[in-house]
Amino acid sequence: MRGVVSRRARVAMEGALQHPAVPRPVPSAALLACLRHHLLGGETHYPERPGMAELRRRVGGALRGRGYPERGPDGVLITAGEGESLFVTLLGLDTPREICLSGTGARRHGNLLQWMGVRAVEPVSRDGDSATGPVIHLIGDRLFRAAGAREDAGGRAQPDDAGTSMPDARAGLPASIVIGSLDGVADMRPFRLGFVAAPPDVLAGITKWKQASSICSPAPSQRAALWGLGVRP
């Protein structure tokens, strides 16, 4: 057990060294005033465990614009970022040896997949056979990214993930799980969040792991996202 933990810790540290932190932008005065309003109004404890209902509703509703099935609030989980979204999803799927990933996520999250001992495979093999299990679509910050924007919350260029919009029915694939970040909501910076969207029965198992690892995502971050999406006091 000590050997396994040591090896995984080393992989995690090597990944951090390859991707050093960059300066975060300072939140706007208007955003800080919004957060102050809610904190002084008593919003100082845990919000709804899967995420604030209005934020989940807006995430689920935006999926259709990217070519995915629209989800209600019970089909969306708010996380701390795309990495955590993938982490709890894999745990919720009983940490399979292989997982079907669509998009560039295998490159972005290669260290996490290696750490968890999971191999990423294409949803459709070279001989034309389709996947038999859930397909995870990793879309980065595309859900709310403004046209032409190509940077994340830290000012880093983001891959376009072209071709990741793949509705289940049209592609003939099993029920999909869509994972991404809210970094495309520019006005919420420097706060960051992620999300998982999936059929409610699939999401229930994933949500349990999110709650076990961090209970819920911070209320100020969720308020910042709602502020950026136009929900203001």
N, C-alpha and C positions, 0 to 999 in steps of 0.2 A: 504494500500500500504506500509506504514512504517513497519507493521508487517511482510509482505512477504519479503521485502528487508532485514530486520534484521535477519529473519530466514535463508535466503539463505547465508547471509554473515557469520553467525555462522557456517553453514555447511562447507563453504569454508575454514574458519580458522581452524576448527577441522581437516580437511583433510590435511592442510599444517603442522600441528603439528605432525600428524601421519607419515608424510614422510618428515623429515628434509632434508635440502639441504646438498649435499656432495661436497667436493672439486672437481673442474673441472680441467682436465689436461691443461697444458700450450700449446698453439699452436706452431707448429714447426716454425723455422726460415724461412724455405722455403715457408710455407703457408703465413706467415706474409709478405714476400717479394711479393708474388702473389697479396695479397690484396692491398698492397701499390702501386703496378703497376697499378691496375685498378682504385684505388682512385685518383692517380695523373694523370691518363689518362682521368679524368672527370666523372667517374662513382660515383657521389656523391648524386644523387637524386633518385627518385623512379624508380625501374626497371619495366619491363612489369608487369601489375597488377596481372595476374594469376600466375606469376613466369617466370623466364627466359626460353625462348623457348627450348634451348638445354637441360636444366635440366628437363623440363617436358617431352621432347622426350625420355630421358634416363630412367626416371621413368616409363613412359608408355611402353617402350620396354622391361624393365626388368620384367614386370608382367607375361609375358608368361612363363618365367623360374620358376615361382612359381605356375603355374597352372591356372592363371586367364586370361581373355581376354586381349590382347594387346590393348593399347590405344594410340592414337596420342596426340600431344600437346594440342589439344582442349578438350581432355578427362582427363586432369590432372591439379590439382590445388596445388600449393606449399604453405604450411602454416608454422607457427612457431613450430609446434609439433603435435603429434598424438592427444593430448587433444583438441587443437584448431580445428583440422580437424573434430573431432566428434562434437564439439560444433557448428561450422558453418553448418555442414551437417544436424544436427537435426533442426536448424533454417531454412535451405533451404527446408526441408521436412515439414515445418509448425509445428514444434515441436509436433510430434504425441504423444498420450498417451502411446503407445507401439511401440517398434521398435525391429526388428529381428536382433540379433547380433550373429555372428559366431566367435568362438575363446574365448580367456580369457579376452576380453576387458571389459566385464561387471564387472569383479573384479578390473581391473586396473582403470576403470573410474566410479566406483560406486558412488563416491561423486558428480561427474558432473551430472550423470543421476538423482541422488536424487535431486540435486539443480534445475534441469530443470523440475522435475516432470515427468520423462519418465521411463517407466518400460521396462526392457530388457526381451525378450522372445526368445525361441529357434526357429531356422528357420523351423524345422520340429517338430511337437508336438508328444507326446507319442503315440497318436492313429494313427500316420502316416500321418496326414494332413500337407501339405506343406504351407508355408507362402504365403500370397496373396499380400504383398507389397514388397518394396525393401529390400534386405538383406544386412546388413553392415558386411563386413569381416574385423575384426581388426587383423592386422598381426604384430604389434609391429615393431621391427627393422629388420625383416627377409628379406626384399627385397634385401638389399645389405650386409647382414651379412656374414662374412667370415665363412667358414666351421669350426665348433667347437667353434666359439665365443659365449659367453653367458653373455656379459656385455653391459650396455648401455653407453652413453657418460659420465656419472658420475662414471663409474666403478661398477655399481650395476648389480647384476645378473638379467637376463631377462628370462621370461617363454618362452618355446620353441614354444608355440601355435600350437602344433601338431594337424593336422587335419583341419586347417583353409583353406588350399588350396582346393578350391571347385569351379571349373568352372561352370558357369551358366547352360550350355547346359547339362553337365553330371549329375548335381544334380537336374535338372528339376525345378530350382528356378527362381523367377523373376530376372530382370536385377539387378546385384549386384553393390554395392559401396565398393571399397577396400580402407581402411584407414590404414596408418602406419606412421612410422618415418624413417628418414634417419640416425638414430644413428648407423646403421650397417656400415656406411662409416667411418671407423676408422680414416683415415687421415684428416677428416674435424674437428675433435675435437679441441676445446670444443664447436664449433658452433653446433647448432641443428636446424633441420627442420622437418616438416611432410608433408604429401601429402594426397590428395583425388583423387581417380581415379574412373570415372563413365562415363556412356554414356553422350555425350556432352549436350543433352537437359536437363538431370538431373543435370549435373554439373553447368549449367548456373545459376540456382537458388541458388545453394550453394555458387558460386563465388560472387554473389551480397552481401551476408552476410559477407564474408571474407573482401571484399573491404569496407563495411560499418564499420566494427569493427577495422580494422588496415590498410586499404588501400592495403598493399602488405607486403610480407616477406622481411627482410633486404637484400640488395644486397650483403654485405660482407658474410653473411651466405650462400647465394646461390653460390657465387664464391668459398667459402670454400668447398661446396659439389661438385661442378664441379672439383675443384682441386683434391679432394679425388677420383673422378671417372676418373681422367687422363686428364682432359681438362686444359691445362696450357699455360701461355703466351709464 
